[in-house]
Amino acid sequence: MIGRIRGLLVEKTPGQALVECAGLGYEVDIPYTTFFHLPETGHEVTLHTHFAVREDAQSLFGFASLLDRNLFRLLIKVNGVGPKMAIGILSGLDAQQFIQCVEARDVNALVKLPGVGKKTAERLLIDMADRIKQLEGQFVPSAPEQLAAGAASSGPAAGSDPREEAEAALIALGYKPQEAAKAISRVAEPDMNSEQLIRLALRNMIPAG
């Protein structure tokens, strides 16, 4: 199993990073909570990973922190929650926020995440209540120093449009373009970066689908 990858960040887009290691380029699927902590391309990056093998695909998932990776592994054990939904959950809430959600039994916060209906949210609260105890003692650094050797940037790249980047991220999560545009418009304020827009939009959106 591939548990960690360190190499040169060649490309990054919302939802995926291309990391070159020993001459090989690894496509790593990532949640947006990890995307916004990535360094600029050309810098070294370290991601905690989960390697998934199915009959029709092999996928590598990467996370900024060990806690996020371990929570992802617990989420995909819940009935009805696959890797795509788990990535969606961790795109809207980081591990610590999700744990707080479970401890507070906050169904409303979960149903605002893409693909999570009320029944799934209730199942998550029940099934994860005991499982999150396995994460005790783990933590997410306030600025994940283990993620990048270079300075990490939580803002958009120079010349990018934060609103366009945020809309593209929501569409990639499964929302329709019209839903994404309206959600961003409702929360947008001057000088917001794309990470802030996405977080606020996800919290205020009605469940997708």
Secondary structure, 3 states (H helix, E strand, C coil): CCCEEEEEEEEEECCEEEEEECCEEEEEECCHHHHCCCCCCCCEEEEEEEEEECCCCEEEEEECCHHHHHHHHHHCCCCCCCHHHHHHHHHHCCHHHHHHHHHCCCHHHHHCCCCCCHHHHHHHHHHHHHHHHHHCCCCCCCCCCCCECCCCCCCCCCCCCHHHHHHHHHHHHCCCHHHHHHHHHHHCCCCCCHHHHHHHHHHHCCCCC
